[in-house]
């Protein structure tokens, strides 16, 4: 699991029926990153209760940034609609403002969720281009002036597409407002080109420092009974735990002097440190004539938090795995393409449901069936004839088209009625 040949990220040439190259090497199967943040309300209304990000092969900064971005977006929806509630306890507080364009970002698409005419691929590069920084105003050797409202820092990484639409990167040695001194002169960088920032040094440092944003809110009651201190914790899920600590207190109150024992108790109890809890309201009912050492209150807090954590673990629901219903048979006589199984678990599943196993080298099966269409991406869709420059000029490519890279050649088949593209082993 987790391993992938990543053929969708390969560079391919597109050939026509005569073998003529229609494009140079481009990443014709490489889609932009899926971004459905603008459709969260519709997704939740449809009953979706768990969202997954594409975190495989990504670094910790990407995961932190992206999960925080969606967490805040979901929280805004929860505040607006009381019918929805959190699937888990606690809340998240971030010490940075998440922005998906500031970590790995190769452009965004909602695929064909609402618009069948989308062009969701990023054919010019599979690398991260980051966020738009601004346009180049002037280039003088290693010094570049940029029209931008964003702050650039020393060590930031920039990139741009040259005239041939190849991605070229560079590093900022020193930034003086909108004047950037690069580590070296960059061939191909010209006035008017759009600069991107794919390495934001300040933002990444902020991400690295950010730790444990999710906390469980707890209310605490502390009271004194003779030489015994009691602490009771209440959380948002209605759970209550209690501990006691027998200790010795010293009498320090002097006539005419204001005591602050309760204030000190509240202060020390609120220091939850690296725990999962955040103590909000803290009530302390203690004799102001007594003094408790900080170590004593700290021990009470540690015992109280440990007891409450153990309570939460003991009542945490652990649903048993449901028994698999046997005997369910696939309703169609035609085996679906996923019968092309390549591992034992998949084969067992197919046999259990009466499905045949298809040979992995069966020439009657396509390698891929997808809604994404290269003809639509390149503006050659016959359904979009009005927008298709090549059709209007009479230069539509002669099919069948093929993809070719250093590993082989693959034939493309277009089912325009279904708006599908199939990829076949040539």
C-alpha positions in Angstrom: 0.0 0.0 0.0 1.1 3.6 -0.6 3.3 2.7 -3.6 2.3 4.0 -7.0 4.0 4.1 -10.4 2.4 7.5 -10.9 1.8 7.2 -14.6 -0.6 10.1 -14.3 2.5 12.3 -13.5 4.6 11.1 -16.5 5.5 13.3 -19.3 3.9 12.2 -22.6 3.9 13.2 -26.3 0.5 13.2 -28.0 0.6 11.6 -31.4 -2.0 11.4 -34.2 -2.9 8.4 -36.3 0.2 9.0 -38.6 2.5 9.1 -35.6 3.0 12.9 -35.9 3.6 14.7 -32.6 0.8 17.0 -31.7 2.6 18.2 -28.6 6.0 18.1 -27.1 6.5 16.3 -23.8 3.7 17.4 -21.5 2.0 15.9 -18.4 -1.2 15.2 -20.3 -2.7 12.9 -17.6 -1.7 15.1 -14.6 -4.7 16.7 -12.9 -4.6 19.7 -10.6 -5.2 19.1 -6.9 -8.8 18.4 -6.1 -10.3 21.3 -4.1 -13.9 21.0 -2.9 -13.7 23.6 -0.2 -16.2 25.7 -2.1 -18.8 22.8 -2.0 -18.5 21.8 1.7 -22.0 22.8 2.6 -23.5 20.7 -0.2 -21.3 17.8 0.8 -22.4 18.0 4.4 -26.0 18.3 3.4 -25.7 15.2 1.3 -24.8 13.3 4.5 -21.0 13.1 4.1 -19.5 13.0 7.6 -15.8 12.3 7.0 -13.5 14.1 4.6 -10.1 12.9 3.4 -7.2 15.0 2.0 -4.7 13.7 -0.5 -1.8 13.3 2.0 0.1 10.4 0.5 3.7 11.4 -0.4 3.2 14.8 1.1 5.2 16.3 4.0 4.1 17.3 7.5 3.7 21.0 6.5 1.2 20.1 3.7 -0.9 18.0 6.1 -0.9 20.6 8.8 -1.8 23.4 6.4 -4.5 21.5 4.5 -6.3 19.9 7.5 -6.3 23.3 9.3 -7.8 25.0 6.2 -10.7 22.5 6.0 -11.1 22.5 9.7 -11.7 26.2 9.8 -14.0 26.0 6.8 -16.1 23.3 8.4 -16.3 25.2 11.7 -17.8 28.2 10.0 -20.5 26.0 8.6 -21.2 24.4 12.0 -21.6 27.9 13.5 -24.2 28.8 10.8 -26.2 25.5 11.0 -27.3 24.1 14.4 -28.5 20.9 12.8 -24.9 19.8 12.3 -22.5 18.9 15.1 -18.9 17.8 15.4 -18.1 14.2 15.0 -15.5 14.4 17.7 -14.9 16.3 20.9 -12.9 19.4 21.4 -12.0 22.3 19.2 -9.0 23.5 17.2 -7.2 26.8 17.6 -4.4 27.5 15.1 -1.5 30.0 15.5 -1.3 30.4 11.7 -3.7 31.3 9.0 -3.9 28.2 6.7 -3.6 28.7 2.9 -3.4 25.7 0.6 -1.3 27.7 -1.9 1.5 28.1 0.5 2.5 24.4 0.7 2.5 21.9 -2.1 0.1 23.2 -4.7 -0.1 22.5 -8.4 -3.3 24.4 -9.0 -6.8 23.5 -7.9 -9.9 21.9 -9.6 -13.3 20.7 -8.5 -13.0 18.2 -11.4 -16.5 17.9 -13.0 -18.6 18.3 -9.9 -20.6 21.2 -11.3 -19.1 22.0 -14.7 -18.5 19.3 -17.4 -16.5 21.8 -19.5 -13.7 22.2 -16.9 -10.1 21.7 -18.0 -8.8 20.1 -14.8 -5.3 19.2 -15.8 -2.0 20.9 -15.2 -0.2 19.7 -18.3 2.9 22.0 -18.0 4.3 20.7 -14.8 3.7 18.2 -12.0 5.7 20.3 -9.5 4.4 22.7 -7.0 3.9 26.2 -8.3 2.6 27.6 -5.1 0.9 31.0 -4.9 0.8 33.8 -7.4 3.2 36.5 -6.3 3.0 39.1 -9.1 4.2 40.2 -12.5 7.8 41.0 -13.3 8.3 44.8 -13.7 12.0 44.7 -14.6 15.0 42.3 -14.8 18.6 43.5 -14.3 20.9 40.6 -14.1 20.2 38.9 -10.7 17.9 41.7 -9.6 14.2 41.5 -10.3 11.5 44.1 -9.6 8.0 42.7 -9.0 4.5 44.2 -8.9 3.2 42.5 -5.7 1.4 43.3 -2.5 2.9 40.3 -0.7 6.0 40.3 1.5 8.9 38.3 0.2 11.6 37.0 2.6 15.2 35.9 2.2 15.3 32.3 1.2 11.9 32.2 -0.5 11.6 30.0 -3.6 10.1 31.4 -6.8 9.2 29.9 -10.1 7.7 30.9 -13.5 6.8 29.5 -16.9 9.0 30.6 -19.7 7.9 31.2 -23.3 7.8 27.4 -24.0 5.7 26.9 -20.8 8.5 25.1 -19.0 8.7 25.7 -15.3 11.9 27.3 -14.0 12.7 28.0 -10.4 15.0 30.4 -8.6 15.9 31.4 -5.0 15.7 34.8 -3.3 19.0 35.8 -1.6 17.8 39.1 -0.4 14.5 40.9 -0.5 14.1 44.6 -0.3 10.3 45.3 -0.5 9.4 44.6 -4.2 13.1 44.4 -5.3 14.4 40.8 -5.2 18.1 39.9 -5.4 18.2 36.3 -6.7 20.9 33.7 -6.0 21.8 33.7 -9.7 20.6 35.2 -13.0 17.8 33.2 -14.4 17.7 32.8 -18.2 14.2 33.1 -19.6 12.8 35.5 -17.0 11.4 38.5 -18.8 9.3 41.6 -18.0 5.6 40.9 -17.8 5.9 37.2 -16.8 3.9 35.9 -13.8 6.0 34.9 -10.8 4.8 32.3 -8.3 6.2 31.6 -4.8 6.4 27.8 -4.1 8.5 28.1 -0.9 7.4 30.6 1.7 10.1 30.6 4.3 8.3 32.5 7.0 5.1 30.5 6.6 6.9 27.2 6.8 8.8 28.2 9.9 5.5 29.2 11.5 4.0 25.8 10.6 7.0 24.0 12.1 6.5 25.7 15.4 2.8 25.0 15.5 1.9 22.1 17.8 -1.2 20.3 19.1 -4.1 22.7 18.0 -6.9 20.4 19.2 -7.9 20.7 22.8 -10.8 19.5 25.0 -12.4 22.2 27.0 -12.8 21.4 30.7 -14.2 23.2 33.7 -12.6 22.7 37.1 -13.8 23.0 40.7 -11.3 23.1 43.5 -12.3 23.2 47.1 -10.8 22.5 50.5 -12.0 20.2 53.2 -9.7 20.4 56.2 -6.3 19.1 55.0 -7.7 17.7 51.8 -8.0 19.4 48.5 -10.7 18.2 46.1 -10.8 18.7 42.3 -13.7 18.0 40.0 -13.5 18.3 36.2 -16.5 18.7 33.8 -16.1 18.5 30.0 -18.4 19.3 27.1 -19.5 15.7 26.7 -21.0 15.6 30.2 -18.2 13.5 31.7 -17.3 14.3 35.3 -14.2 13.1 37.2 -12.9 13.8 40.7 -9.7 13.4 42.7 -8.5 14.2 46.2 -5.1 15.1 47.6 -4.2 15.2 51.2 -1.6 17.8 51.9 -0.3 20.2 54.6 -1.0 23.9 54.2 0.8 26.7 56.1 -0.9 29.6 57.7 0.5 32.8 56.2 -2.4 35.3 56.4 -1.5 38.4 58.4 -4.1 40.8 59.7 -4.6 43.7 57.3 -3.0 41.9 54.4 -5.1 40.8 51.4 -4.7 37.1 50.6 -4.7 35.7 47.1 -4.7 31.9 47.7 -7.7 31.3 45.4 -6.1 33.3 42.6 -2.9 31.3 42.9 -4.8 28.0 42.8 -6.6 29.2 39.6 -3.4 30.3 38.1 -1.5 27.0 38.7 -4.5 24.8 37.7 -4.7 26.6 34.4 -1.2 25.5 33.3 -2.2 22.4 31.3 1.0 22.5 29.2 1.2 19.8 26.5 -1.9 17.9 27.6 -5.0 17.5 25.4 -7.1 19.6 27.9 -7.7 23.3 28.1 -9.1 24.5 31.5 -11.5 27.3 31.0 -13.7 28.2 34.0 -11.8 27.4 37.2 -13.6 27.8 40.6 -11.5 27.8 43.7 -13.1 27.7 47.2 -10.2 27.6 49.7 -9.4 29.2 53.0 -7.5 32.4 52.3 -5.7 32.0 55.6 -3.8 29.0 54.1 -0.9 28.9 51.7 -0.4 25.9 49.3 2.9 25.4 47.6 2.9 25.5 43.8 4.1 21.9 43.7 1.0 20.8 45.7 -1.4 22.5 43.3 0.5 21.2 40.3 0.3 17.6 41.7 -3.5 18.1 42.1 -3.8 19.3 38.5 -1.7 16.4 37.2 -3.8 13.8 39.0 -7.1 15.5 38.0 -6.1 15.6 34.3 -4.8 12.0 34.3 -8.0 10.8 36.0 -10.2 12.6 33.5 -8.2 11.3 30.5 -8.6 7.7 31.9 -12.3 8.3 32.3 -12.6 9.4 28.7 -10.7 6.4 27.5 -12.9 4.0 29.5 -16.1 5.3 28.0 -14.8 5.9 24.5 -17.1 3.9 22.1 -15.4 1.0 20.3 -17.9 -0.4 17.9 -17.4 -4.0 17.0 -16.7 -4.9 13.4 -20.0 -5.8 11.7 -20.3 -9.3 10.3 -19.8 -9.4 6.5 -23.0 -10.5 4.7 -22.1 -13.5 2.7 -23.8 -14.6 -0.5 -24.3 -11.2 -2.1 -24.0 -11.7 -5.8 -23.0 -9.0 -8.4 -26.3 -8.1 -10.1 -24.9 -7.8 -13.7 -23.7 -10.6 -15.9 -20.9 -8.4 -17.3 -17.9 -8.3 -15.0 -16.9 -4.8 -14.2 -13.3 -3.6 -14.9 -12.4 -3.9 -11.2 -12.3 -7.7 -11.6 -8.8 -7.0 -12.9 -7.4 -8.0 -9.5 -3.7 -8.0 -8.7 -3.6 -9.0 -5.0 -5.0 -11.9 -3.0 -7.4 -9.9 -0.8 -9.1 -8.5 -3.9 -9.3 -11.9 -5.5 -11.0 -13.3 -2.3 -13.5 -10.5 -2.4 -14.4 -11.1 -6.0 -14.8 -14.9 -5.5 -17.0 -14.3 -2.5 -19.4 -12.3 -4.5 -19.5 -14.6 -7.6 -17.4 -12.4 -9.8 -14.9 -13.8 -12.3 -11.2 -12.9 -12.2 -10.1 -11.1 -15.4 -6.7 -11.7 -16.8 -4.3 -8.8 -16.2 -3.2 -9.0 -19.8 -6.7 -9.2 -21.4 -6.5 -7.0 -24.5 -10.3 -6.5 -24.4 -10.0 -4.4 -21.2 -8.9 -0.7 -21.2 -6.2 0.3 -18.8 -8.2 3.3 -17.7 -11.7 4.8 -18.1 -12.0 8.4 -17.0 -14.2 11.4 -17.3 -11.2 13.5 -17.9 -10.6 14.0 -21.6 -7.4 15.1 -23.3 -9.4 16.5 -26.3 -11.5 18.7 -24.0 -8.4 19.7 -22.1 -6.6 20.9 -25.3 -9.7 22.6 -26.7 -10.5 19.9 -29.3 -13.8 18.7 -28.0 -16.4 18.5 -30.8 -19.2 19.3 -28.3 -17.5 22.6 -27.6 -17.1 23.3 -31.3 -17.8 27.0 -30.9 -14.9 27.3 -28.4 -12.6 24.9 -30.3 -10.1 26.9 -32.3 -8.7 23.8 -34.1 -12.1 22.7 -35.4 -13.0 26.1 -36.6 -9.7 26.3 -38.5 -10.1 22.7 -39.9 -7.1 21.4 -38.1 -8.7 18.7 -35.9 -6.2 15.9 -35.3 -6.6 12.6 -37.1 -7.6 9.8 -34.7 -6.8 7.4 -33.2 -4.5 9.5 -30.9 -1.8 8.0 -28.8 0.2 8.9 -25.8 3.9 8.0 -25.9 6.7 8.2 -23.3 9.9 6.2 -22.7 8.0 3.2 -21.3 5.6 2.6 -24.2 2.7 3.8 -26.3 -1.0 3.9 -25.4 -4.0 4.4 -27.7 -6.8 6.8 -26.7 -10.4 6.2 -27.4 -13.1 8.9 -27.0 -16.7 8.1 -26.3 -18.3 11.5 -26.8 -21.8 10.3 -26.0 -20.7 9.3 -22.5 -18.1 12.0 -22.2 -15.5 9.4 -21.4 -11.9 8.7 -22.4 -10.4 5.2 -22.5 -6.7 4.4 -22.5 -5.7 1.1 -24.2 -2.4 -0.8 -24.3 -1.2 -0.2 -27.8 
